Amino acid sequence: MGLHDIVGHERLRASIFRAHESGKLPAALLLHGTRGIGKQRLALWIAQLTVCTGTAAEKPCDSCGPCRMVRSLEHPDIHWYFPLPRPKVSSKEKLAEALEAARFQELSEYRVQSLVPSWWDDVRGLYLGTITNLRNQATKRPSMAKGPVFIIGQAELLVPQAASPEAANALLKLLEEPPGQARFILTSSEPGMLLPTIKSRTVPLHVPALSREMVYTFLKEHFSVDERTGKWAAQLSQGSPGRAMAFLPDEGELGPLEDLRRRAFDIVVGATTQNRGPGYRLAASFPSTRARQLVDLFTFVEVWLRDLAVATAGADKLIINYDALTRLKKHANEAGIPPSRVPSAFPAVERARELARGNVNPQLVVSGLVRDLRQVLLDSSIPTAEGSSR
């Protein structure tokens, strides 16, 4: 058991290997790219590369003691931090202790099954207690390697969560004055949300999406999926294995992303029909708390809006939600929305996303989004993007 084999990114790994062999691998990296494409797994591969003691030409060798310990998530100098639910404790000291206990518990679960979707139902963050634990670890001498390696997954969650300025600034101080030969590898699917000062102290590396064929092969090798389901999930994955896994049904239930995708479609349809009732009834169906869970939903709203424009323009081959092509074209024809009007809707989605990050009542956020989308897309008095550019 332990970490699964890394999927894809051969060219990027070859470049990283050459930089390491020549002694030019930066001490602080920022791996950025689409969510779920394996950035944290790649970070662990880089950490393994730096501690490998094998004599083979190809590294990491996967057979020396340090390599085996990294693969089993037991290397004493490789420290992996990732977003966690906030424990229900009061003091900062107890919060740090509870977060570290939760991290060890999740690491033990990863040792049993490291192939997990890149989405979750609960609200998670990188809290000040997490960075406090990291800083405490950084003051200790390494046990085996020349220096410790700290991996901070989904580093953008230093910003939108509670106590985020403190957490981000605490990490910044550590990057400004790294102890000894410590290495830091941050990963992010939204690097624009990181503090500029944090980004300036890391070297960015873009991790590209995988091909649909590679994602489909990955699903076939690791999951019991039939060809139709596998290709459907691979198509919707946008090159992300973690995203594809989150579309797969689980014991007859919809995958978490498929549920979000369907609800996002309902929002777009509710906002682009003449009858106002369905859209506002949909908004009322949301709970009155946990607004941050809407952030991923609004990403799907953006994809549906894009596909609505593509369907209206007749560019069927470019549609991401290909399985809904017939419904999209039917709705686009009924709504009569010109493709040039759709780009003007995206700022409304971004405003709703920011409100969700601010933990505003979800019912208010969704009803406001439905209203704003309706105004932009159906109100003929508002200039289209095409018209406003003339």
C-alpha positions in Angstrom: 0.0 0.0 0.0 1.0 3.7 -0.1 1.2 6.2 -2.9 -0.1 5.2 -6.3 2.2 5.5 -9.3 2.4 9.0 -10.8 0.2 9.5 -13.8 1.7 11.3 -16.9 3.7 14.6 -16.9 6.7 12.8 -18.3 8.2 15.9 -20.0 7.9 18.0 -16.9 9.4 15.3 -14.7 12.3 15.0 -17.2 13.0 18.7 -16.9 12.8 18.6 -13.1 15.1 15.6 -13.0 17.7 17.5 -15.2 17.5 20.5 -12.9 18.0 18.4 -9.9 21.0 16.5 -11.4 22.7 19.8 -12.3 22.0 21.3 -8.8 19.7 23.9 -10.2 16.4 22.8 -8.8 14.9 25.8 -6.9 14.4 25.5 -3.2 10.9 26.9 -3.4 8.5 25.8 -6.2 4.9 26.6 -7.0 3.2 23.9 -9.0 0.1 25.4 -10.6 -2.5 24.0 -12.9 -6.0 22.6 -13.1 -7.4 21.0 -9.9 -7.0 17.3 -9.7 -4.3 16.8 -12.3 -1.8 15.4 -9.8 0.1 18.4 -8.6 0.4 17.1 -5.0 1.4 13.7 -6.3 4.1 15.4 -8.5 5.3 17.3 -5.4 5.7 14.1 -3.5 7.6 12.7 -6.6 10.0 15.7 -6.5 10.5 15.2 -2.7 11.3 11.6 -3.4 13.7 12.6 -6.1 15.6 14.9 -3.7 16.1 12.2 -1.0 16.7 9.1 -3.3 20.0 7.4 -2.5 19.8 4.8 -5.3 22.7 4.3 -7.7 20.6 3.7 -10.8 20.7 6.3 -13.6 16.9 6.7 -13.4 15.7 8.4 -10.3 13.8 8.3 -8.1 14.6 4.6 -8.0 11.6 3.4 -5.9 13.8 0.7 -4.4 16.2 2.4 -1.9 15.2 2.9 1.7 14.3 6.7 1.4 12.2 6.0 -1.7 10.2 3.3 -0.1 9.6 5.5 2.9 8.3 8.4 0.7 6.0 6.0 -1.2 4.6 4.7 2.2 4.3 8.3 3.5 6.7 7.5 6.4 9.8 9.5 5.5 10.7 11.6 8.6 11.9 14.5 6.5 9.1 14.8 4.0 6.2 16.8 5.5 2.9 17.0 3.6 0.3 19.6 4.6 -3.1 19.9 3.0 -6.5 21.6 3.7 -8.5 20.1 6.5 -11.9 20.7 8.1 -11.6 23.2 11.0 -11.7 21.3 14.3 -14.3 22.5 16.9 -11.8 23.8 19.5 -11.4 27.3 21.0 -7.8 28.1 21.7 -5.0 28.5 19.1 -2.9 25.9 20.9 -5.7 23.3 20.9 -6.5 24.1 17.3 -2.9 23.4 16.2 -2.9 20.1 18.1 -6.3 19.1 16.7 -5.2 19.9 13.1 -2.0 17.9 13.5 -3.9 14.9 14.8 -6.4 15.3 11.8 -3.5 15.5 9.4 -1.9 12.3 10.7 -5.3 10.5 10.6 -5.7 11.5 6.9 -2.2 10.5 6.1 -3.0 7.0 7.5 -6.0 6.8 5.3 -3.9 7.8 2.2 -1.5 5.0 3.0 -4.4 2.6 2.6 -6.0 4.4 -0.4 -4.2 7.3 -2.1 -6.5 7.4 -5.1 -9.2 9.8 -4.0 -11.2 12.5 -5.8 -10.0 16.0 -5.6 -13.3 17.3 -4.2 -15.0 17.0 -0.9 -18.3 17.9 0.7 -17.0 19.7 3.8 -15.4 23.1 4.0 -11.6 22.9 4.4 -8.7 25.3 4.8 -5.1 25.8 5.6 -5.4 27.5 9.0 -2.9 29.3 11.1 -2.6 26.2 13.3 -1.4 24.2 10.3 1.3 26.7 9.4 2.2 26.9 13.1 2.8 23.2 13.1 4.8 23.5 9.9 7.0 26.2 11.4 7.6 24.1 14.5 8.7 21.2 12.3 11.0 23.4 10.4 13.0 24.3 13.5 14.0 20.6 13.9 17.1 19.0 12.4 16.4 16.6 9.6 16.7 12.9 10.5 18.0 11.4 7.3 18.1 13.9 4.4 20.3 17.0 3.9 17.2 19.1 4.5 13.5 18.7 5.1 10.9 19.0 2.3 7.6 20.8 3.0 4.7 20.3 0.7 1.7 22.6 1.0 -1.2 21.4 -1.1 -3.9 23.8 -2.4 -2.0 26.8 -1.0 -4.7 29.2 -2.3 -6.8 28.0 0.7 -4.5 30.1 2.9 -6.5 33.1 1.7 -10.3 32.5 1.6 -10.6 30.8 5.0 -10.8 32.1 8.5 -7.6 33.5 9.9 -6.2 33.4 6.4 -4.0 36.6 6.6 -2.2 35.2 9.6 -1.7 31.8 8.0 -0.4 33.3 4.7 1.9 35.8 6.5 3.3 33.0 8.8 4.2 31.0 5.7 5.7 34.0 4.0 8.1 34.6 6.9 9.2 31.0 6.6 9.8 31.4 2.9 11.7 34.6 3.5 14.1 32.9 6.0 14.1 29.2 5.2 15.9 27.1 7.8 19.0 25.3 6.6 18.5 23.3 3.4 14.8 23.1 3.6 12.7 22.9 0.4 9.2 24.1 -0.1 6.8 22.9 -2.7 3.4 24.7 -3.0 0.6 23.6 -5.2 -2.3 25.7 -6.4 -5.1 25.5 -8.9 -5.8 29.2 -8.3 -2.4 30.9 -8.0 -3.9 34.3 -8.4 -5.4 34.0 -4.9 -2.0 33.6 -3.3 -0.3 36.6 -1.7 1.9 38.3 -4.3 4.8 38.2 -1.8 4.4 34.4 -1.5 4.4 34.0 -5.3 7.5 36.2 -5.6 9.4 33.8 -3.4 8.6 30.7 -5.4 9.5 29.5 -8.9 6.3 28.7 -10.8 6.0 25.5 -12.8 2.8 24.9 -14.8 1.5 21.4 -14.6 -0.5 20.7 -17.8 -3.7 18.8 -18.1 -3.5 15.2 -19.4 -5.1 13.9 -22.5 -8.6 12.4 -22.4 -7.1 9.1 -23.5 -4.7 9.1 -20.6 -7.4 9.8 -18.1 -9.6 7.1 -19.6 -6.7 4.6 -19.4 -6.2 5.6 -15.7 -9.8 5.0 -14.9 -9.8 1.6 -16.6 -6.7 0.5 -14.7 -7.8 1.6 -11.2 -11.6 1.5 -11.2 -14.3 -0.9 -12.2 -15.9 1.2 -14.9 -17.5 0.2 -18.1 -16.3 1.8 -21.4 -19.3 4.2 -21.6 -18.9 5.5 -18.1 -15.1 5.7 -18.3 -15.1 7.7 -21.5 -17.9 10.0 -20.2 -16.0 10.8 -17.1 -12.7 11.3 -19.1 -14.5 13.7 -21.4 -15.8 15.8 -18.5 -12.5 15.6 -16.6 -10.8 18.3 -18.8 -7.6 16.3 -18.4 -7.8 15.9 -14.6 -7.8 12.3 -13.1 -9.0 13.7 -9.8 -11.9 15.4 -11.5 -12.8 12.3 -13.4 -12.9 10.2 -10.2 -15.3 12.7 -8.7 -17.8 12.1 -11.6 -17.9 8.4 -11.1 -21.0 7.0 -9.4 -20.6 5.6 -5.9 -22.9 2.7 -4.9 -25.7 4.0 -7.0 -25.3 7.6 -5.9 -24.2 10.4 -8.2 -20.6 11.4 -8.0 -20.1 14.7 -6.2 -19.2 16.6 -9.3 -22.0 15.1 -11.3 -24.4 16.4 -8.7 -22.9 19.8 -8.8 -22.9 19.8 -12.6 -26.7 19.1 -12.7 -27.5 21.7 -10.1 -25.4 24.3 -12.1 -27.4 23.4 -15.2 -30.6 24.1 -13.3 -29.3 27.5 -12.3 -28.5 28.5 -15.9 -31.8 27.2 -17.2 -33.7 29.0 -14.3 -31.9 32.2 -15.1 -32.6 32.1 -18.8 -36.3 31.3 -19.0 -39.0 33.9 -19.1 -40.7 32.4 -16.1 -38.9 33.7 -13.0 -40.4 31.2 -10.6 -38.2 28.1 -11.2 -35.0 30.0 -10.7 -36.0 31.5 -7.4 -37.5 28.3 -6.1 -34.1 26.7 -6.9 -32.4 29.3 -4.8 -34.7 28.7 -1.9 -33.8 25.0 -2.0 -30.2 25.7 -0.9 -29.4 25.6 2.8 -28.9 28.9 4.6 -25.3 28.1 5.7 -22.0 26.8 4.4 -21.8 29.2 1.5 -18.2 28.2 0.7 -19.4 24.9 -0.7 -20.9 27.0 -3.6 -17.5 27.9 -5.0 -17.2 24.7 -7.1 -20.8 24.9 -8.1 -20.2 28.3 -9.7 -17.3 27.0 -11.7 -19.8 24.6 -13.3 -22.2 27.5 -14.0 -19.4 29.1 -16.0 -18.9 26.0 -18.0 -22.6 25.7 -18.8 -22.7 29.4 -19.9 -19.7 28.7 -22.1 -21.4 25.7 -23.6 -24.7 27.6 -24.1 -22.8 30.2 -26.2 -21.0 27.4 -28.1 -24.3 25.6 -28.8 -26.0 28.8 -29.9 -23.1 29.5 -32.3 -23.3 25.9 -33.7 -19.8 24.9 -32.7 -21.0 21.5 -31.4 -17.5 19.9 -31.3 -16.3 22.4 -28.8 -18.9 21.7 -26.1 -17.5 20.3 -22.9 -20.9 18.9 -21.6 -21.3 16.9 -24.8 -23.8 14.6 -23.2 -26.2 17.5 -22.9 -25.8 18.8 -26.4 -29.5 18.2 -27.4 -30.8 19.9 -24.3 -28.4 22.8 -24.7 -29.4 23.5 -28.3 -33.1 23.2 -27.5 -32.8 25.6 -24.5 -30.5 28.0 -26.5 -33.1 28.2 -29.3 -36.0 28.7 -26.8 -34.1 31.4 -24.9 -32.9 33.2 -28.0 -29.7 34.3 -26.3 -27.1 35.7 -28.8 -23.6 34.1 -28.2 -22.1 37.6 -27.9 -24.2 38.3 -24.8 -22.8 35.4 -22.8 -19.3 36.8 -21.9 -21.1 39.7 -20.1 -22.5 37.1 -17.7 -19.2 35.9 -16.3 -18.6 38.9 -13.9 -21.9 38.0 -12.3 -20.7 34.5 -11.5 -17.4 35.9 -10.2 -19.3 38.2 -7.9 -21.4 35.3 -6.6 -18.2 33.3 -6.0 -16.7 36.1 -3.9 -19.8 36.4 -1.9 -19.7 32.6 -1.3 -16.1 32.9 -0.1 -17.3 35.5 2.3 -19.8 33.0 3.7 -22.9 35.1 2.7 -26.2 33.2 3.0 -26.3 30.7 0.1 -30.0 31.3 -0.7 -29.2 35.0 -1.1 -26.1 34.4 -3.2 -27.9 32.0 -5.6 -31.0 34.2 -5.9 -28.7 37.2 -6.7 -26.9 35.2 -9.3 -30.1 34.1 -11.0 -31.3 37.7 -11.0 -28.0 39.1 -12.4 -27.7 36.4 -15.1 -31.3 37.0 -16.1 -30.7 40.7 -16.4 -27.5 40.3 -18.5 -28.7 37.5 -20.7 -32.4 38.3 -21.3 -32.6 42.1 -21.0 -32.3 43.3 -24.6 -31.7 46.9 -23.4 -28.2 45.9 -22.1 -25.5 46.0 -24.9 -23.9 42.7 -25.8 -20.2 42.2 -25.6 -20.0 42.5 -29.3 -22.0 45.7 -29.4 -20.1 47.3 -26.6 -16.8 46.8 -28.4 -17.8 48.8 -31.4 
